[in-house]
Amino acid sequence: MRHNKKFNHLGRTASHRSAMLANMAVSLIMHKRITTTVAKAKALKKYVEPLITRAKEDTTNNRRVVFSYLQDKFAIKELFSVVSEKVGNRPGGYTRIIKLGTRQGDAAEVCFIELVDFDEAMAKTPKAAKKTRRAGKKAAAPVAEEAPVAEEVKAEEVAEAPAEEAPAAEEAKAE
């Protein structure tokens, strides 16, 4: 029975699991989006969100605590400068998991895990109101009238063209 076993061991030893999660967290912080399995993404979410919460307050102690988890000074710099500015007013929920389906090789469930504030496609920016005009019977009539006028102009151009250009104009008209 699995009573009181709170987290997924991911089929790894404790040291392997902590190293893998640290590497995945660094990749997530540096690239803002990574592709992985759903189980690893859920474990990574629990691992990285407290670190991002710590990064919101830039103190020496918080930098040391986060460095003890990540062991990458470039990721720490990125986390405490770029990421913490974006998530400064967010109360939590810094990551998003988007399921992609199954991997072909081993049928594992694959997903994106990304930092929420860095995805421009999902960002909730106010969109400009779409200006549309409904085409009623009156609006459709002028459009129908304009098409024959264009054909008449082409016919006049063919008639006015010199004899050498006439065959080329007739080919254009045929197209």
C-alpha positions, 0 to 999 in steps of 0.5 A: 500500500502507498499510504502517506507516500506524497510524491512520485519517485519517477523510478530513480534514486533520490540523488538522481531525482534531485539532479534531474529536477534541478537540471529541468528547473534550470532549463525551464528558467533559461528557456521558459518552456520545455517538453517532457513527460507529464509525470516529470512536469508535475514533479518539476512544478512542485520543485520550481514554484517555491523557488520562483516564490523565493525569487520575488524577494531579492535577498542574499539569503534567498539567492543562497537557498535557490542556488543550493537547489539549482547550482547554476549561477546563470539560471539564478541571475535569470530567475532573480532579474527577468523572471521575478519582474514578470511574476512580481504581482502574481500570487502563485501558479507560475507554471502551466502544463499543456498536454501534447498526447503520447510519444511514439516510441514508448507511448508516454504522455508528453507535455509542455511545461512553461512559465505562464507570463512568458507565453505571448500566445496565451497572454491575455492582452486586450484585443482591438475590436474587430471592425466588420460590416455586414454585407446586405443586399445593398452592399452586395449589389455594387460588388457585382457591378464592379466585376464587369467594369474590370472586364470591360477595361481589359477588353478596351486595353486589348483593342487599343494594343498594337498588333504585336502585343495583341496575341499576348493580351489575348493569352492574358485574357484567356487566363 
